[in-house]
Amino acid sequence: MVAEIGRGSLTASAAIERLKVDDSPTGFKPERNADFAFAALDLALRLVGSGQVSSAEPFFAEADKALTAALDAKPAPSAKDRAMLLQKRALIRANYLNQPAAAKADLEEAAKLQPDDDSVRHKLEMLPGGNSGSVDQGPKK
């Protein structure tokens, strides 16, 4: 799809619709919205990597919407899955949608769900402005 978008033979909206109707765009079997979000995010990152940043923007926006839907799905995702979905959404929001406050909130929620996961705290520290200390990081060493 990246090549088709690059040639102009496929629009972003047509590619998004194609991803939405595929049985499983990623080939895995997660919740449908999460599956679509992973496929859209993958395609967006490939577009960015090939220098087609403006073509990637709709895919980031759709991935964000789909991750929100996956987080709101019934039955609710497990704590581990919810933390992973929140981290993916934070990546999109911080790096591509210019929503650092929303990204920080997602990472703070993920940290509460997975308190032993040091990677979440590291991601918080990497956000613009760093971690303001709102997530309990345990005793100082």
C-alpha contacts under 8 A as a table, 3 or more apart, distances in Angstrom:
res1	aa1	res2	aa2	distance
1	M	4	E	4.99
1	M	5	I	6.11
1	M	10	L	7.58
1	M	15	A	7.16
1	M	43	L	7.70
2	V	5	I	5.19
2	V	6	G	6.06
2	V	43	L	6.89
2	V	46	R	6.86
2	V	47	L	6.01
3	A	6	G	4.92
3	A	7	R	6.13
4	E	7	R	5.16
4	E	8	G	6.15
4	E	9	S	5.24
4	E	10	L	5.28
5	I	8	G	4.97
5	I	9	S	6.04
5	I	10	L	4.81
5	I	11	T	5.96
5	I	12	A	6.93
5	I	55	S	7.58
6	G	9	S	7.71
6	G	52	Q	7.21
7	R	10	L	7.63
8	G	11	T	6.65
10	L	14	A	6.40
10	L	15	A	6.58
11	T	14	A	5.21
11	T	15	A	6.22
12	A	15	A	5.09
12	A	16	I	6.11
12	A	55	S	6.45
12	A	56	A	7.81
12	A	58	P	6.77
12	A	59	F	7.43
13	S	16	I	5.07
13	S	17	E	6.25
13	S	58	P	7.68
14	A	17	E	5.10
14	A	18	R	6.19
15	A	18	R	4.97
15	A	19	L	6.28
16	I	19	L	5.14
16	I	20	K	6.25
16	I	40	A	7.29
16	I	59	F	7.03
16	I	62	E	7.93
17	E	20	K	5.00
17	E	21	V	6.42
18	R	21	V	5.44
18	R	22	D	6.39
19	L	22	D	5.40
19	L	25	P	5.86
19	L	36	F	6.53
19	L	39	A	7.23
19	L	40	A	7.37
20	K	25	P	7.78
20	K	36	F	6.33
22	D	25	P	5.45
24	S	27	G	5.17
24	S	28	F	6.40
24	S	29	K	6.67
24	S	32	R	7.64
24	S	35	D	6.63
24	S	36	F	7.58
25	P	28	F	7.89
25	P	35	D	6.62
25	P	36	F	6.30
25	P	39	A	5.80
26	T	35	D	6.29
26	T	36	F	7.58
26	T	38	F	7.04
26	T	39	A	5.61
28	F	35	D	7.39
29	K	32	R	7.68
29	K	35	D	7.19
30	P	34	A	6.40
30	P	35	D	5.66
31	E	34	A	5.35
31	E	35	D	6.11
31	E	70	A	6.82
32	R	35	D	5.06
32	R	36	F	6.26
32	R	70	A	7.63
33	N	36	F	5.16
33	N	37	A	6.11
33	N	66	A	4.98
33	N	67	L	6.44
33	N	69	A	6.31
33	N	70	A	5.18
34	A	37	A	4.95
34	A	38	F	6.17
34	A	66	A	6.33
34	A	67	L	5.68
34	A	70	A	5.46
34	A	85	L	7.70
35	D	38	F	5.28
35	D	39	A	6.36
36	F	39	A	5.15
36	F	40	A	6.06
36	F	63	A	7.18
36	F	66	A	6.87
37	A	40	A	5.07
37	A	41	L	5.94
37	A	62	E	7.17
37	A	63	A	4.18
37	A	64	D	7.14
37	A	66	A	5.39
37	A	67	L	5.97
38	F	41	L	5.10
38	F	42	D	6.04
38	F	63	A	7.12
39	A	42	D	5.11
39	A	43	L	6.19
40	A	43	L	5.15
40	A	44	A	6.04
40	A	59	F	5.30
40	A	60	F	6.93
40	A	62	E	7.16
40	A	63	A	5.62
41	L	44	A	5.00
41	L	45	L	6.12
41	L	59	F	6.46
41	L	60	F	6.05
41	L	63	A	5.95
42	D	45	L	5.25
42	D	46	R	6.25
43	L	46	R	5.07
43	L	47	L	6.19
43	L	56	A	7.59
43	L	59	F	7.30
44	A	47	L	5.04
44	A	48	V	6.24
44	A	55	S	7.84
44	A	56	A	4.51
44	A	57	E	7.19
44	A	59	F	5.47
44	A	60	F	6.25
45	L	48	V	5.03
45	L	49	G	6.09
45	L	56	A	7.23
46	R	49	G	4.94
46	R	50	S	6.24
47	L	50	S	5.11
47	L	51	G	6.36
47	L	52	Q	5.03
47	L	53	V	6.30
47	L	55	S	6.87
47	L	56	A	5.58
48	V	51	G	5.09
48	V	52	Q	5.23
48	V	53	V	4.71
48	V	56	A	6.27
49	G	52	Q	7.39
52	Q	55	S	5.41
52	Q	56	A	6.48
53	V	56	A	5.09
53	V	57	E	6.65
54	S	57	E	5.47
55	S	58	P	6.86
55	S	59	F	7.92
56	A	59	F	5.40
56	A	60	F	6.52
57	E	60	F	5.24
57	E	61	A	6.38
57	E	96	Y	7.50
58	P	61	A	5.07
58	P	62	E	6.12
59	F	62	E	5.11
59	F	63	A	5.98
60	F	63	A	5.07
60	F	64	D	6.17
60	F	92	I	6.41
60	F	96	Y	6.94
60	F	97	L	7.40
61	A	64	D	5.15
61	A	65	K	6.42
61	A	97	L	7.30
62	E	65	K	5.08
62	E	66	A	6.12
63	A	66	A	5.05
63	A	67	L	6.04
63	A	89	R	7.87
64	D	67	L	5.21
64	D	68	T	6.28
64	D	89	R	5.85
64	D	92	I	6.84
64	D	93	R	7.52
65	K	68	T	5.15
65	K	69	A	6.32
66	A	69	A	4.98
66	A	70	A	6.11
67	L	70	A	4.90
67	L	71	L	6.11
67	L	85	L	6.46
67	L	86	L	7.82
67	L	88	K	7.97
67	L	89	R	6.35
68	T	71	L	5.11
68	T	72	D	6.30
68	T	89	R	7.86
69	A	72	D	5.04
69	A	73	A	6.06
70	A	73	A	5.02
70	A	77	P	7.94
70	A	85	L	7.87
71	L	76	A	7.03
71	L	77	P	6.85
71	L	82	R	6.43
71	L	85	L	7.02
71	L	86	L	7.85
72	D	76	A	6.74
73	A	76	A	5.45
73	A	77	P	7.27
74	K	77	P	7.77
77	P	80	K	7.94
77	P	81	D	5.74
77	P	82	R	5.52
78	S	81	D	5.16
78	S	82	R	5.90
79	A	82	R	5.02
79	A	83	A	6.06
79	A	113	L	5.83
79	A	114	Q	7.53
80	K	83	A	5.19
80	K	84	M	6.35
80	K	113	L	7.12
80	K	114	Q	6.89
81	D	84	M	5.05
81	D	85	L	6.18
82	R	85	L	5.10
82	R	86	L	6.09
82	R	110	A	7.35
82	R	113	L	7.95
83	A	86	L	5.09
83	A	87	Q	6.20
83	A	109	E	7.43
83	A	110	A	4.34
83	A	111	A	7.49
83	A	113	L	6.18
83	A	114	Q	6.81
84	M	87	Q	5.11
84	M	88	K	6.32
84	M	110	A	7.38
85	L	88	K	5.15
85	L	89	R	6.20
86	L	89	R	5.09
86	L	90	A	6.03
86	L	106	D	5.29
86	L	107	L	6.56
86	L	109	E	7.60
86	L	110	A	6.07
87	Q	90	A	4.97
87	Q	91	L	6.22
87	Q	106	D	6.68
87	Q	107	L	5.99
87	Q	110	A	6.77
87	Q	120	V	7.61
88	K	91	L	5.16
88	K	92	I	6.54
89	R	92	I	5.20
89	R	93	R	6.11
89	R	103	A	7.18
89	R	106	D	7.32
90	A	93	R	5.00
90	A	94	A	5.84
90	A	102	A	7.20
90	A	103	A	4.07
90	A	104	K	6.98
90	A	106	D	5.72
90	A	107	L	6.43
91	L	94	A	5.38
91	L	95	N	5.88
91	L	96	Y	7.79
91	L	103	A	6.99
92	I	95	N	5.49
92	I	96	Y	5.30
92	I	97	L	6.30
92	I	103	A	7.95
93	R	96	Y	5.80
93	R	97	L	4.73
93	R	98	N	6.00
93	R	99	Q	4.96
93	R	100	P	6.42
93	R	102	A	6.80
93	R	103	A	5.38
94	A	97	L	6.38
94	A	98	N	5.65
94	A	99	Q	5.41
94	A	100	P	4.70
94	A	102	A	7.81
94	A	103	A	5.38
94	A	127	L	7.16
95	N	98	N	6.43
99	Q	102	A	5.47
99	Q	103	A	6.23
100	P	103	A	4.92
100	P	104	K	6.04
100	P	127	L	7.12
100	P	128	P	7.18
101	A	104	K	5.08
101	A	105	A	6.29
102	A	105	A	5.08
102	A	106	D	6.26
103	A	106	D	5.10
103	A	107	L	6.26
104	K	107	L	5.12
104	K	108	E	6.06
104	K	124	L	6.54
104	K	127	L	7.36
105	A	108	E	5.07
105	A	109	E	6.22
106	D	109	E	5.22
106	D	110	A	6.19
107	L	110	A	4.89
107	L	111	A	6.04
107	L	120	V	6.44
107	L	121	R	7.89
107	L	123	K	7.49
107	L	124	L	6.35
108	E	111	A	5.04
108	E	112	K	6.39
108	E	124	L	7.60
108	E	134	S	7.83
108	E	135	V	6.25
109	E	112	K	5.16
109	E	113	L	6.39
110	A	113	L	5.05
110	A	114	Q	6.09
110	A	120	V	6.99
111	A	114	Q	5.08
111	A	115	P	5.17
111	A	117	D	7.16
111	A	120	V	5.81
111	A	121	R	6.82
111	A	135	V	7.38
112	K	115	P	5.39
112	K	135	V	7.90
114	Q	117	D	5.52
115	P	118	D	7.75
117	D	120	V	5.90
117	D	121	R	7.41
118	D	121	R	5.29
118	D	122	H	6.26
119	S	122	H	4.91
119	S	123	K	6.15
120	V	123	K	5.08
120	V	124	L	6.32
121	R	124	L	5.01
121	R	125	E	6.32
121	R	137	Q	7.82
122	H	125	E	5.08
122	H	126	M	6.33
123	K	126	M	5.02
123	K	127	L	6.61
124	L	127	L	5.48
124	L	130	G	6.35
124	L	131	N	5.48
125	E	129	G	7.91
125	E	130	G	4.31
125	E	131	N	4.81
126	M	130	G	5.73
126	M	131	N	7.85
127	L	130	G	5.11
127	L	131	N	7.27
129	G	132	S	7.60
131	N	134	S	7.17
131	N	135	V	7.89
133	G	136	D	6.93
133	G	137	Q	7.90
